[in-house]
């Protein structure tokens, strides 16, 4: 460090300094109070009253350091006394005058310095009042102004010291004169007057100090802990009256009046903190409660710097403020934050320290204090994928305050999960050049909102997918229905040609029938699916040989395979196996699976395989497979294969038709039967569909009346001599049904509404010629079929009534049975079933109706 040049008036300056008799004098409370005020005023950890002689700078008073002096060669103050203005060094490491000073490179590691020269009335610099920080920083104009005022107060204290010294000298001289020159009364009077004048000057200096401390909030004080454990306040500003409800004189010799009014819950903590500060000479900092005269407690915060005295006692210089209002405000803020589900954070950008309140911790499942309050903690908790975006938004706010900081990120909770948190904040303190120094913000838990939004997004995606599937299904259904309808209407037109060859006429009629049956199959698929979804599909469990059901299905489909040139093979080693299950639904499943195999297999073979695995308690797991060598199914389509309204190919140019319901119906029927269905496939190599009915009961002797084909038996019945009333409002259906009945030998009476049906039935019964059967349509004018049936039953009519309806749902059948119907036939009417029903019609019992209800 280059040695500072000497002031131009160096000899006069040194003479004046020596003449003050201030060097190497004991500590003085007035100067100690000034350095404590200086440190507080500029927010620096160290403040010094420094006097510069030929070789050293000697410290009259210090705050924050125990040093007594340093060499003049390394002293910042040696430069400060060269000017009347304050010397300000924001960063000593960047100043060539001081960068290599031992005070910078070593203890106390000075980084920032502000020194105001202490100048006598005739312009001689004695030293400085300086503030020192161990961090590089600027000093504001306000802080420098306060430092200058305190420097003036320091000069007043120096003048007071000189006057006091002179006063003591004069007192000694006066005593000497009194003893030696008692005769010279006039001289003694003059000296007494001068003594009084000096005393008044000294008093004015104290008043100036009191005036300055009176402008500060709270109290400025010195607290002395004596070696014997007693304590007092050697100096206390008038602010002690507001803080402690006592006068300075009340505690000047004994601090007990203050100590005995500390809150009982905190008395031990306060005394322990004083003991620790005395032992370590670390600053005393504490927040505590104090009882005032009216019995209320106030929150106080204190800070003081200790020094060890020669007698072993400890003297603190510091400040105490009443922070009750701030505490109340903070409590309200915390309650508001907790009530709103918010967490508070406060980030010191320069140091990286972060304050995280209780709500912040609880939001992530931590206890307060469990997380280290540093920036790295935040970086560790934020999801790695979200951290870059959070930093980018923060830096954008640093650069442009008009751009708010708000980031939604996932935070790691204590239990290891992730929670969505919305964080927003604002820079509240910046350096003079605009760099962020402090940022404050809040957090809010938005995890539930994110979950709901995600669910809504998923629901919307599912709804859109379902909507697309149904749109595609409707388009497909339109194609599937219009195709046979085109054939039906077209060939019906051809039948109008009377010149048509009889063979062609028969072929056209067969085509119409075939396409009509195809339409009926489509409607039955939709109805089956509706019944299953509504829970109305009933199981009819009976003894059945699965091998016979499989063989029957194969026989029905064999002609189609032969036409395509595809082999249909059976692998049924256990043909005698008999189990209890629903043969109709098993047949329906197999018809769908084998029909699909026929549709998608144009060469090769289709194999039907059945295996029964032994299970406990007379049960078995029945496994049936349909294996083909067809086009196969892509892996990404297997997951949706059994969903309703779904096809593996929905393009307009698809090569294969179908409603997209068959496999869904198979899946749901298998569920009803307590089994599972699954598919394996490779594109170009074929597919295997596997049905497993688990734990079906094995029958040792088959019921002779149970047969897989029993549902196809027809009643070989004739209606000769039967009188039948047909209630039907459609003329076309009237002609068709009456034609079939009359051809079977029946006498038929036709009416077109329910009211006429009731009248005809009652009249025939009265005439002694009752109808053997009434065929009652449901939807008719004036009185519907169910109402007409109910009206007849109320009058005691006990002849058979069979309902005719285009509704095939179970609910509609229940309505008919509840009204009193004995049977239910769905349209389009099967001729054989119609005749058989009429031939065997019997009156059902009331117990049946009760079960139907």
LUMKOL-404911 format. One line per 5 residues: for each residue y, z, x of C-alpha. Coordinates in steps of 0.02 Angstrom, whole numbers, plus 50000, padded with zeros to 5 digits. Example, Ala and Ser with C-alpha at 12.3 -4.5 7.8 and 13.67 -1.06 7.14 Angstrom:
49775 50390 50615 ~ 49947 50357 50684
end
This chain:
50000 50000 50000 ~ 50171 49954 50075 ~ 50283 50105 50104 ~ 50429 50112 49983 ~ 50602 50089 50061
50716 50241 50071 ~ 50858 50260 49947 ~ 51030 50220 50018 ~ 51085 50400 49992 ~ 50924 50478 50062
51010 50614 50169 ~ 51120 50674 50026 ~ 50972 50666 49907 ~ 50864 50776 50019 ~ 51005 50900 50044
51028 50917 49858 ~ 50839 50935 49830 ~ 50828 51073 49959 ~ 50981 51157 49887 ~ 50897 51173 49718
50767 51292 49792 ~ 50643 51214 49668 ~ 50508 51153 49788 ~ 50350 51258 49798 ~ 50404 51375 49657
50280 51451 49531 ~ 50240 51364 49364 ~ 50375 51372 49231 ~ 50332 51364 49043 ~ 50485 51256 49009
50425 51118 49125 ~ 50244 51136 49064 ~ 50300 51111 48884 ~ 50397 50955 48937 ~ 50246 50874 49023
50136 50914 48874 ~ 50265 50834 48758 ~ 50276 50682 48873 ~ 50088 50655 48872 ~ 50083 50668 48682
50237 50558 48656 ~ 50167 50409 48751 ~ 49982 50441 48716 ~ 49937 50461 48900 ~ 49810 50584 48972
49922 50635 49119 ~ 50106 50681 49132 ~ 50196 50750 49287 ~ 50366 50816 49341 ~ 50371 50752 49520
50498 50796 49659 ~ 50502 50681 49812 ~ 50548 50754 49984 ~ 50532 50677 50159 ~ 50341 50666 50166
50269 50706 49995 ~ 50290 50708 49809 ~ 50270 50886 49745 ~ 50226 50921 49564 ~ 50333 51052 49478
50227 51033 49320 ~ 50071 50934 49269 ~ 49975 50898 49110 ~ 49801 50828 49125 ~ 49779 50849 49314
49756 50996 49432 ~ 49836 50908 49583 ~ 49987 50994 49663 ~ 50056 50855 49775 ~ 50017 50688 49860
50083 50594 50011 ~ 50248 50502 49984 ~ 50166 50347 50061 ~ 50051 50323 49908 ~ 50171 50389 49777
50226 50277 49634 ~ 50375 50395 49616 ~ 50438 50341 49788 ~ 50476 50172 49707 ~ 50536 50248 49544
50682 50343 49630 ~ 50751 50178 49698 ~ 50827 50133 49528 ~ 50917 50215 49383 ~ 50798 50127 49261
50621 50174 49217 ~ 50481 50103 49325 ~ 50343 50030 49216 ~ 50177 49970 49289 ~ 50060 49906 49148
49915 49868 49268 ~ 49921 49943 49444 ~ 49774 49837 49503 ~ 49878 49681 49472 ~ 50035 49748 49562
50037 49711 49749 ~ 50139 49868 49782 ~ 50004 49983 49715 ~ 49839 49888 49705 ~ 49769 49966 49864
49845 50139 49840 ~ 49718 50278 49856 ~ 49782 50343 49689 ~ 49723 50178 49613 ~ 49562 50151 49709
49517 50336 49702 ~ 49556 50487 49595 ~ 49639 50490 49473 ~ 49614 50299 49462 ~ 49789 50258 49400
49799 50099 49298 ~ 49960 50116 49198 ~ 50120 50209 49250 ~ 50289 50241 49173 ~ 50414 50347 49271
50594 50393 49227 ~ 50698 50451 49378 ~ 50772 50627 49372 ~ 50954 50598 49425 ~ 51090 50727 49455
51263 50711 49379 ~ 51326 50635 49543 ~ 51188 50504 49549 ~ 51061 50580 49669 ~ 50876 50548 49620
50767 50702 49642 ~ 50602 50636 49575 ~ 50529 50576 49410 ~ 50457 50625 49242 ~ 50308 50507 49233
50162 50468 49117 ~ 49998 50404 49188 ~ 49849 50319 49103 ~ 49679 50278 49177 ~ 49672 50118 49071
49786 49967 49092 ~ 49910 49962 48946 ~ 50090 49924 48900 ~ 50220 50056 48854 ~ 50324 50026 48699
50513 50040 48693 ~ 50494 50191 48579 ~ 50381 50278 48703 ~ 50500 50242 48848 ~ 50646 50306 48744
50554 50469 48712 ~ 50514 50481 48899 ~ 50699 50460 48943 ~ 50750 50597 48821 ~ 50619 50712 48895
50684 50667 49071 ~ 50858 50723 49015 ~ 50779 50883 48951 ~ 50693 50903 49121 ~ 50861 50890 49210
50926 51023 49090 ~ 50778 51132 49137 ~ 50814 51100 49322 ~ 50995 51148 49294 ~ 50935 51302 49203
50822 51344 49349 ~ 50965 51324 49471 ~ 51078 51430 49362 ~ 50943 51561 49346 ~ 50919 51561 49533
51103 51576 49559 ~ 51107 51708 49424 ~ 50975 51807 49516 ~ 51070 51785 49678 ~ 51229 51836 49592
51141 51984 49514 ~ 51080 52037 49686 ~ 51252 52008 49758 ~ 51329 52099 49613 ~ 51215 52247 49640
51262 52246 49822 ~ 51445 52239 49780 ~ 51429 52377 49651 ~ 51352 52489 49780 ~ 51466 52436 49922
51629 52402 49835 ~ 51638 52515 49685 ~ 51821 52525 49720 ~ 51845 52338 49691 ~ 51832 52340 49499
51926 52177 49479 ~ 51798 52081 49584 ~ 51654 52160 49489 ~ 51732 52107 49324 ~ 51744 51928 49381
51564 51924 49438 ~ 51508 51996 49272 ~ 51599 51861 49180 ~ 51516 51729 49287 ~ 51348 51811 49255
51376 51803 49067 ~ 51423 51620 49082 ~ 51263 51579 49176 ~ 51160 51673 49046 ~ 51241 51574 48906
51201 51411 48997 ~ 51020 51465 49015 ~ 51012 51505 48829 ~ 51083 51335 48784 ~ 50942 51251 48884
50813 51344 48780 ~ 50903 51296 48621 ~ 50895 51114 48673 ~ 50707 51131 48700 ~ 50688 51214 48530
50791 51076 48450 ~ 50678 50942 48524 ~ 50516 51029 48476 ~ 50586 51058 48302 ~ 50590 50870 48276
50402 50859 48308 ~ 50273 50889 48170 ~ 50175 51051 48184 ~ 50201 51169 48329 ~ 50215 51156 48519
50141 51306 48606 ~ 50067 51391 48758 ~ 49911 51497 48733 ~ 49861 51623 48866 ~ 49685 51692 48884
49695 51841 49001 ~ 49553 51891 49119 ~ 49519 52044 49009 ~ 49486 51933 48857 ~ 49648 51969 48764
49763 51825 48721 ~ 49938 51782 48665 ~ 50060 51639 48638 ~ 50188 51654 48783 ~ 50285 51512 48704
50280 51443 48527 ~ 50405 51330 48442 ~ 50477 51373 48272 ~ 50345 51261 48195 ~ 50223 51406 48210
50301 51478 48052 ~ 50242 51326 47951 ~ 50073 51314 48037 ~ 50019 51496 48055 ~ 50139 51590 47940
50199 51699 48087 ~ 50355 51707 48195 ~ 50348 51667 48382 ~ 50386 51848 48423 ~ 50238 51907 48317
50113 51829 48437 ~ 50210 51826 48601 ~ 50104 51970 48669 ~ 49951 51970 48555 ~ 49866 51824 48465
49766 51937 48347 ~ 49878 51901 48193 ~ 49824 51719 48206 ~ 49642 51744 48255 ~ 49603 51865 48113
49655 51734 47983 ~ 49540 51595 48042 ~ 49410 51543 47913 ~ 49257 51659 47928 ~ 49138 51511 47934
49231 51436 48082 ~ 49293 51587 48180 ~ 49144 51586 48298 ~ 49159 51398 48327 ~ 49345 51411 48368
49321 51553 48492 ~ 49171 51467 48571 ~ 49270 51306 48594 ~ 49410 51404 48682 ~ 49282 51485 48798
49204 51317 48842 ~ 49375 51240 48876 ~ 49421 51388 48987 ~ 49260 51374 49086 ~ 49263 51184 49108
49454 51156 49106 ~ 49422 51013 48985 ~ 49551 50981 48848 ~ 49530 51087 48693 ~ 49518 50980 48536
49465 51051 48368 ~ 49489 51037 48181 ~ 49475 51201 48082 ~ 49536 51299 47930 ~ 49668 51437 47926
49713 51558 47786 ~ 49896 51568 47739 ~ 49988 51715 47661 ~ 49955 51651 47484 ~ 49766 51654 47516
49743 51465 47523 ~ 49659 51381 47670 ~ 49738 51235 47763 ~ 49656 51114 47882 ~ 49731 51115 48057
49697 51005 48207 ~ 49738 51062 48383 ~ 49741 50986 48556 ~ 49786 51073 48718 ~ 49766 51050 48905
49707 51203 49005 ~ 49753 51261 49182 ~ 49685 51403 49285 ~ 49810 51538 49336 ~ 49810 51633 49499
49754 51794 49414 ~ 49601 51706 49339 ~ 49675 51685 49165 ~ 49688 51516 49076 ~ 49846 51441 49003
49843 51300 48878 ~ 49989 51183 48834 ~ 49970 51092 48672 ~ 50007 51049 48491 ~ 49940 51100 48321
49966 51002 48160 ~ 49927 51035 47977 ~ 49811 50893 47921 ~ 49764 50959 47749 ~ 49844 50812 47658
49758 50688 47773 ~ 49592 50777 47745 ~ 49616 50772 47557 ~ 49659 50588 47565 ~ 49507 50558 47674
49396 50655 47552 ~ 49461 50552 47406 ~ 49431 50394 47505 ~ 49254 50446 47546 ~ 49219 50489 47363
49291 50322 47309 ~ 49187 50231 47438 ~ 49028 50322 47386 ~ 49066 50298 47202 ~ 49087 50112 47233
48929 50103 47339 ~ 49032 50059 47493 ~ 49016 50104 47676 ~ 49164 50117 47797 ~ 49172 50055 47977
49311 50069 48106 ~ 49295 49965 48266 ~ 49395 49998 48426 ~ 49389 49820 48492 ~ 49447 49870 48667
49317 50005 48699 ~ 49176 49943 48586 ~ 49167 50111 48497 ~ 49126 50099 48311 ~ 49147 50234 48178
49015 50222 48042 ~ 49034 50336 47891 ~ 48896 50423 47791 ~ 48889 50284 47660 ~ 48858 50155 47798
48711 50255 47864 ~ 48636 50293 47694 ~ 48646 50110 47643 ~ 48519 50071 47779 ~ 48417 50231 47760
48484 50324 47913 ~ 48553 50500 47930 ~ 48735 50517 47988 ~ 48742 50522 48178 ~ 48570 50444 48197
48644 50279 48257 ~ 48743 50265 48418 ~ 48924 50223 48369 ~ 48943 50067 48478 ~ 48957 49881 48444
48784 49849 48514 ~ 48709 49950 48370 ~ 48786 49829 48244 ~ 48724 49679 48343 ~ 48549 49752 48348
48543 49784 48160 ~ 48605 49614 48101 ~ 48470 49482 48077 ~ 48466 49365 48229 ~ 48486 49214 48115
48643 49288 48035 ~ 48728 49361 48189 ~ 48807 49199 48255 ~ 48891 49166 48088 ~ 48958 49345 48078
49032 49331 48253 ~ 49108 49161 48214 ~ 49195 49230 48059 ~ 49260 49380 48158 ~ 49331 49270 48296
49411 49157 48168 ~ 49499 49309 48094 ~ 49553 49366 48269 ~ 49636 49198 48299 ~ 49710 49178 48125
49746 49337 48023 ~ 49768 49232 47865 ~ 49582 49190 47874 ~ 49493 49344 47803 ~ 49336 49413 47883
49193 49421 47759 ~ 49011 49394 47802 ~ 48850 49418 47707 ~ 48708 49459 47826 ~ 48537 49537 47826
48530 49710 47906 ~ 48375 49798 47972 ~ 48341 49958 47873 ~ 48261 50112 47947 ~ 48093 50072 47864
48089 49903 47951 ~ 48139 49795 47803 ~ 48291 49683 47782 ~ 48434 49711 47661 ~ 48577 49593 47618
48746 49674 47655 ~ 48921 49605 47620 ~ 49043 49656 47759 ~ 49231 49627 47750 ~ 49370 49690 47863
49541 49663 47938 ~ 49623 49688 48108 ~ 49748 49831 48082 ~ 49813 49850 48260 ~ 49853 49717 48390
49925 49715 48566 ~ 50103 49649 48594 ~ 50028 49479 48638 ~ 49923 49476 48478 ~ 49752 49528 48546
49649 49632 48421 ~ 49640 49816 48463 ~ 49570 49893 48304 ~ 49477 49825 48152 ~ 49431 49919 47993
49320 49865 47849 ~ 49191 49907 47717 ~ 49010 49864 47678 ~ 48931 49840 47507 ~ 48746 49824 47466
48718 49653 47386 ~ 48529 49650 47410 ~ 48493 49662 47223 ~ 48618 49522 47189 ~ 48533 49413 47319
48364 49453 47243 ~ 48423 49406 47069 ~ 48505 49247 47134 ~ 48345 49200 47227 ~ 48245 49234 47069
48366 49128 46969 ~ 48354 48989 47097 ~ 48164 49000 47092 ~ 48168 49007 46902 ~ 48283 48859 46895
48172 48762 47015 ~ 48020 48808 46910 ~ 48111 48761 46750 ~ 48166 48596 46825 ~ 47989 48564 46886
47921 48608 46713 ~ 48051 48498 46632 ~ 48005 48354 46746 ~ 47821 48383 46713 ~ 47848 48385 46524
47959 48231 46533 ~ 47824 48142 46632 ~ 47695 48208 46509 ~ 47791 48143 46359 ~ 47813 47975 46444
47627 47974 46482 ~ 47584 48029 46304 ~ 47693 47890 46238 ~ 47593 47769 46344 ~ 47426 47846 46295
47467 47843 46108 ~ 47554 47675 46100 ~ 47412 47588 46192 ~ 47277 47624 46061 ~ 47405 47609 45921
47444 47433 45981 ~ 47260 47391 45970 ~ 47241 47475 45799 ~ 47391 47387 45721 ~ 47352 47222 45805
47170 47215 45752 ~ 47218 47276 45577 ~ 47330 47124 45564 ~ 47184 47013 45618 ~ 47076 47087 45480
47199 47017 45353 ~ 47138 46843 45397 ~ 47008 46801 45263 ~ 46942 46657 45367 ~ 46887 46778 45503
46706 46765 45556 ~ 46604 46918 45496 ~ 46548 46956 45673 ~ 46729 46954 45734 ~ 46778 47061 45585
46648 47191 45634 ~ 46706 47187 45815 ~ 46889 47210 45761 ~ 46840 47356 45649 ~ 46743 47436 45793
46895 47414 45906 ~ 47005 47499 45777 ~ 46880 47641 45760 ~ 46863 47661 45950 ~ 47051 47671 45975
47070 47788 45828 ~ 46941 47904 45905 ~ 47038 47895 46069 ~ 47196 47950 45977 ~ 47099 48092 45896
47034 48147 46067 ~ 47215 48156 46132 ~ 47267 48264 45983 ~ 47114 48375 46006 ~ 47160 48404 46189
47335 48460 46140 ~ 47266 48571 46003 ~ 47137 48648 46118 ~ 47272 48691 46245 ~ 47381 48766 46108
47237 48871 46042 ~ 47199 48937 46217 ~ 47381 48979 46255 ~ 47398 49066 46086 ~ 47239 49167 46118
47157 49093 45962 ~ 47011 49008 46048 ~ 46852 49099 45996 ~ 46690 49108 46095 ~ 46524 49070 46011
46392 49147 46125 ~ 46212 49094 46098 ~ 46054 49058 46199 ~ 46067 48889 46284 ~ 45982 48792 46423
46123 48728 46537 ~ 46010 48590 46604 ~ 45992 48518 46428 ~ 46182 48522 46402 ~ 46208 48433 46569
46074 48304 46525 ~ 46153 48272 46354 ~ 46323 48242 46433 ~ 46245 48125 46561 ~ 46161 48024 46423
46324 48007 46327 ~ 46415 47945 46484 ~ 46275 47840 46561 ~ 46323 47676 46476 ~ 46499 47689 46546
46434 47718 46723 ~ 46314 47571 46707 ~ 46457 47458 46653 ~ 46555 47510 46810 ~ 46404 47492 46925
46411 47676 46977 ~ 46252 47781 46992 ~ 46242 47941 46890 ~ 46123 48065 46968 ~ 46060 48235 46911
46007 48378 47025 ~ 45933 48508 46905 ~ 45791 48604 46989 ~ 45789 48747 46863 ~ 45779 48655 46698
45698 48802 46610 ~ 45842 48924 46644 ~ 45909 48992 46480 ~ 46069 49096 46471 ~ 46186 49163 46339
46351 49066 46339 ~ 46455 48950 46231 ~ 46369 48779 46234 ~ 46513 48689 46148 ~ 46641 48741 46276
46521 48710 46421 ~ 46492 48535 46353 ~ 46681 48508 46335 ~ 46710 48561 46517 ~ 46574 48445 46580
46634 48299 46473 ~ 46807 48315 46551 ~ 46742 48330 46730 ~ 46616 48188 46714 ~ 46745 48081 46623
46868 48107 46766 ~ 46733 48062 46892 ~ 46698 47902 46798 ~ 46883 47861 46791 ~ 46915 47881 46977
46749 47818 47048 ~ 46731 47629 47053 ~ 46583 47623 47173 ~ 46451 47737 47242 ~ 46385 47881 47139
46422 48035 47035 ~ 46304 48185 47048 ~ 46286 48330 46925 ~ 46211 48483 47010 ~ 46161 48652 46937
46106 48810 47027 ~ 46073 48987 46964 ~ 46089 49132 47085 ~ 45999 49294 47044 ~ 46112 49439 47000
46080 49620 46953 ~ 46030 49683 46780 ~ 45957 49520 46716 ~ 46112 49416 46748 ~ 46148 49264 46856
46293 49169 46931 ~ 46278 48994 46858 ~ 46352 48859 46971 ~ 46379 48681 46909 ~ 46454 48544 47019
46516 48368 46982 ~ 46523 48271 47145 ~ 46592 48093 47159 ~ 46627 47962 47292 ~ 46791 47909 47214
46968 47890 47278 ~ 46991 48076 47316 ~ 47143 48188 47297 ~ 47280 48223 47426 ~ 47284 48402 47496
47463 48433 47436 ~ 47410 48392 47256 ~ 47261 48509 47246 ~ 47374 48661 47214 ~ 47440 48590 47048
47280 48504 46994 ~ 47239 48627 46854 ~ 47417 48645 46785 ~ 47457 48581 46612 ~ 47554 48417 46594
47520 48375 46778 ~ 47444 48218 46851 ~ 47415 48172 47032 ~ 47502 48005 47003 ~ 47652 47996 46886
47723 47827 46936 ~ 47742 47689 46806 ~ 47623 47579 46907 ~ 47482 47706 46907 ~ 47311 47631 46891
47234 47768 46785 ~ 47279 47837 46616 ~ 47255 48009 46539 ~ 47358 48148 46463 ~ 47353 48265 46612
47278 48403 46503 ~ 47091 48386 46537 ~ 47080 48488 46696 ~ 47201 48619 46630 ~ 47089 48640 46477
46936 48652 46590 ~ 47021 48787 46693 ~ 47069 48890 46541 ~ 46902 48871 46455 ~ 46815 48927 46614
46928 49080 46619 ~ 46880 49120 46439 ~ 46696 49109 46487 ~ 46723 49231 46632 ~ 46707 49100 46768
46806 49002 46897 ~ 46836 48819 46932 ~ 46891 48745 47097 ~ 46906 48575 47180 ~ 46874 48507 47353
46928 48332 47400 ~ 46971 48210 47538 ~ 47068 48051 47507 ~ 46952 47901 47513 ~ 46793 48005 47521
46781 48081 47348 ~ 46795 48248 47260 ~ 46687 48396 47207 ~ 46729 48504 47056 ~ 46637 48669 47051
46617 48781 46897 ~ 46544 48955 46922 ~ 46503 49065 46772 ~ 46480 49238 46845 ~ 46359 49367 46779
46295 49270 46628 ~ 46149 49350 46536 ~ 45979 49270 46567 ~ 45871 49245 46409 ~ 45684 49262 46438
45634 49177 46273 ~ 45748 49048 46196 ~ 45801 49066 46014 ~ 45706 48926 45925 ~ 45856 48893 45813
45974 48871 45962 ~ 45987 48697 46030 ~ 46123 48614 46133 ~ 46127 48473 46013 ~ 46130 48582 45857
46317 48555 45835 ~ 46285 48370 45814 ~ 46158 48391 45672 ~ 46211 48310 45512 ~ 46167 48368 45337
46066 48234 45254 ~ 46145 48267 45087 ~ 46184 48169 44928 ~ 46322 48206 44803 ~ 46232 48130 44654
46282 48225 44495 ~ 46423 48322 44582 ~ 46594 48335 44499 ~ 46733 48347 44629 ~ 46920 48376 44604
47026 48296 44743 ~ 47205 48362 44758 ~ 47295 48245 44881 ~ 47472 48176 44875 ~ 47444 48029 44993
47385 47873 44897 ~ 47298 47803 45052 ~ 47203 47964 45081 ~ 47163 47974 44894 ~ 47081 47803 44898
46988 47836 45063 ~ 46916 48007 45019 ~ 46874 47958 44840 ~ 46787 47802 44905 ~ 46673 47903 45020
46635 48031 44884 ~ 46597 47902 44749 ~ 46489 47804 44870 ~ 46388 47964 44896 ~ 46363 47976 44706
46498 48099 44657 ~ 46611 48095 44504 ~ 46790 48113 44569 ~ 46950 48169 44480 ~ 47111 48142 44580
47278 48235 44562 ~ 47431 48224 44677 ~ 47501 48403 44675 ~ 47445 48584 44671 ~ 47510 48621 44497
47402 48482 44420 ~ 47253 48542 44522 ~ 47266 48716 44445 ~ 47283 48643 44270 ~ 47135 48522 44290
47022 48657 44365 ~ 47060 48781 44225 ~ 47039 48648 44090 ~ 46871 48590 44160 ~ 46809 48769 44167
46865 48798 43986 ~ 46776 48639 43927 ~ 46615 48698 44007 ~ 46614 48558 44136 ~ 46682 48647 44293
46703 48555 44456 ~ 46565 48586 44584 ~ 46695 48577 44725 ~ 46885 48568 44737 ~ 46955 48476 44890
47131 48548 44910 ~ 47260 48467 45025 ~ 47386 48593 45096 ~ 47553 48501 45098 ~ 47587 48439 44921
47740 48437 44808 ~ 47779 48561 44668 ~ 47643 48683 44726 ~ 47559 48676 44898 ~ 47371 48689 44919
47365 48869 44981 ~ 47474 48929 44837 ~ 47368 48833 44712 ~ 47208 48908 44784 ~ 47283 49083 44775
47336 49056 44595 ~ 47160 49002 44545 ~ 47080 49151 44632 ~ 47199 49270 44541 ~ 47135 49205 44376
46955 49239 44428 ~ 46907 49060 44474 ~ 46748 49076 44579 ~ 46696 48895 44611 ~ 46699 48827 44792
46867 48765 44860 ~ 46878 48670 45025 ~ 47046 48647 45110 ~ 47097 48478 45182 ~ 47236 48483 45313
47311 48387 45457 ~ 47345 48557 45538 ~ 47206 48604 45658 ~ 47280 48768 45723 ~ 47187 48931 45697
47336 49011 45609 ~ 47334 48876 45476 ~ 47148 48900 45448 ~ 47174 49088 45427 ~ 47309 49056 45298
47189 48946 45199 ~ 47047 49073 45206 ~ 47166 49214 45158 ~ 47221 49113 45006 ~ 47038 49103 44949
46973 48942 45026 ~ 46786 48927 45062 ~ 46796 48791 45196 ~ 46920 48696 45307 ~ 46913 48512 45356
47043 48435 45472 ~ 47112 48262 45458 ~ 47068 48128 45498 ~ 46919 48163 45388 ~ 46745 48132 45460
46644 48050 45320 ~ 46479 48134 45362 ~ 46558 48307 45381 ~ 46651 48282 45215 ~ 46493 48240 45118
46392 48378 45202 ~ 46527 48506 45163 ~ 46533 48457 44981 ~ 46343 48454 44965 ~ 46322 48629 45038
46482 48712 44976 ~ 46460 48892 44923 ~ 46578 49027 44867 ~ 46622 49144 45010 ~ 46620 49331 44986
46773 49443 44983 ~ 46713 49522 45145 ~ 46737 49354 45230 ~ 46916 49344 45169 ~ 46950 49519 45233
46887 49468 45406 ~ 46993 49312 45402 ~ 47146 49416 45364
end
